[in-house]
């Protein structure tokens, strides 16, 4: 009797383990997290080589990006790849005004907090589908409250309204914050900063992280024009 209970307990424990790690690994010979990461890498490479959204992408190194004055050549459809996090970025418009970093450098506490409104387009690279956007609607742009700390050299941010908040919650993915080191923020319409980025799951939304999905984004960054 005791032995039977022990066996059933072990079986139940193993079953719970299978449920806990579903999506990352499996109890049989299913897809592992390593397999999913490899598929993500393949999907990103395929998108870079050929896609119907922005065309073939030419990759440049961070060293070239810095040497070119933190710019990417639009005629060559250049994207810089950041080795530390695997994010790819193209600066379409640098914007006007100052970067968050420059604003923090001028602050006595070395910290700045700004509301930033964004228009965006989100594309699931692996599944080849548009999953979220406010570009083609008359809706109010998504807004996030963003803080940059100069000493920590880091951002904290949360969505306060909009499509991203409604779909994914308040947490702003790291991929969305990456461009803020390089673009300038203005209240003026038509000259706001714009980037294109490829975000691997490790810098994406919680949904992207859970399913190991890479996303392509086009995002504009602007200070609220009427405030």
N, C-alpha and C positions, 0 to 999 in steps of 0.2 A: 504493500500500500504506500509506504513512504517513498519507495523507489519510484513508483508510478507517478506520484505527485511531483517528485524531483524532475523526472523526465519532462512532464508537461510544463513545468516552470521554465526549464531550459528552452523548450520549444517556443514558449510564449515570448521569452526574452529575445530570442533570435528573430522572431517575427516582428517585434517592436523595433529592433535595430534596422530591419529592412525598410520599415515605414519611415523611420527617422531620416534615413539617408537616401530616400527616393529622390531622383533628379540628379544626384551626384554619383551614386554607385548603386549596385544591386546585389542581391544575395546569390544570383546565378551569374552567368557570364554576360550580363547586360552592359550597357554603356557606362563608362566610368567618367569621373570629372576630367581626367586627363584626355579621354576621348573627346569630350565636349569642348575642351580648350583647343584641341587640335582642329576640330571642325570650325570653331570660331576663327582661328588663325587662317584657315583655308578660305573661309567666307570673306574675310577682310582683304586677303590678297586677290581674290577673284574680283571683288568690287573695285579695288585699286586699278587692276588691269583693264577692266571693261565694265562700265555701268551706264545706264540710260539717264542718270540724273545730272551728273556734272562732267561726264566723259572720263577718258583715261587720265589717271593722276600720276604726276611725276613727283617722286619723293626726294626731299632734300634733308640733309642732316641739321642738327642744332647748330653746329659750327658754321655752316653756310648761312643759316637763318640769321645768326648773330652778325656775321660778316656783311650781310646784305641790309643791315640796319633794322633787324627784326621785321622783315617784310617777306612776302612770298610773291613770286611772279605769276600774275593772273594769265598772261598770254601763254605761259608754259603750263598753266594749271598745276602749280607747285603746292604741295602740302609739306610742312615740316613734321618730322616724326620725333617725339620726345621719348628717349630711351627708357627713362625711369618708369613711365606708366603706359607706354604704348599708344598714347593719344596722337592722332594726326590732325593738323590744323592748317587751314588756309585763311589768311586775313584778306577779306574782300574789300572792306573799308576800315581804315584804322580809327576813324572817328575824329572828333574835335574835342578840345578841352584837355583834361588830365586823366591819367590812369589812376586806379585805386591806390597803387603803390606811391605815386607822386603826391596824391592827396594826404596819405598817411605820413609821408616824409615831412610835410609842412605842418602837421599837427603836433602840438606840444606833447601829447601823450603817445604819439606814434601809432594812432589808431583812427580809422575812419569808418563810419557806417552810412550807407546810402541805400535808398530804395531804387531799384533798377527795373525798368519795364522791358519786356522781351517779346518780340514776334519770332516764331520758330516753326520749323518743319522737322518732323521726326520720321525716320525711315529704318525699319528693321532689316538689316543687311542680310542676315541669315535666311529669313523667310521672304525676302524681297517684297515688302509691303509697307505702305504708309500707315503708321499707327497713331499719330497724334499731330495736330497742327492748329495754329490760330492765324495762319497767314491768309487763308482764303475765306475768312469770315470777317464780319464787321464787329467782332467782339472786342472788348477791351483787352489790350495785351496782358500777358501773364506778368505778374509782379513778384519780385523777391526782395527781401531785406538782407543786405549783404554787409558784412564787416570784414575789414582787412587789418590785421595786426602786424606792424612792421617788425617788432622784436621776434615774434614767432614765425614771421613770414608765412602766414597762413590765413585762409578765409573761413568764415563760418557764414552760412546763409540758410534761409528758409523761404519757401514759396508762401506768399500771403494771399494770392488769388490767382485764378486762371485755370487753364486746361491741365497743366502739369500737376498742380495741386489737387485738382479733382480726381485725376487718374492715379497718381503715384503717392500722394501725400505731400507733406511740407518739406521733406528733405531734398535739398538741391544736390544733384549728382556732381561729383568732382569734375567730371568732364565739362560741365557748364561753367565752372569757375576758372578753369585753366586759361581761357583767353583773356581774362581780366588783367593779367600781368602786362598785356601787350596792347590792349585797345583803350581808346580815350572815350570819356563819357561826356555827353552834351545833352541839352534839352531841345536842341534844334532838330526839327523833322527833316528828313532827307539826307542828312549827313551823319546819322547815327552809325556807330560801329557795327560791322557785320562780319561774321566768320562762318566757315564751314568746318565741321570737325567729325572725325571718326572716333567713336568712344567704345573701347572694349568693356566687357562686363565689369571688370574690377573698378572702373571709374564711372559706371552708369547708375541707373536707378536700381532700387531694390529688386524690381522685376527682372531687369537685365542680369543682375548678379545671380538671382535664383536659377534662371534658366540658361545662364552662360551665353547671352546674346549680345552681339555688337550692334551699335546703332550709328547712323549718320544723321547729323543735325545741320541745319542752317539756322543761325540765331542772330538777331540784332539786339544790341544793348543800348539803352538810352535812359537818361534821367527823366523822371516824370515831367513832361512839358509844362503842365499847369500848376506846378508846386514850387 
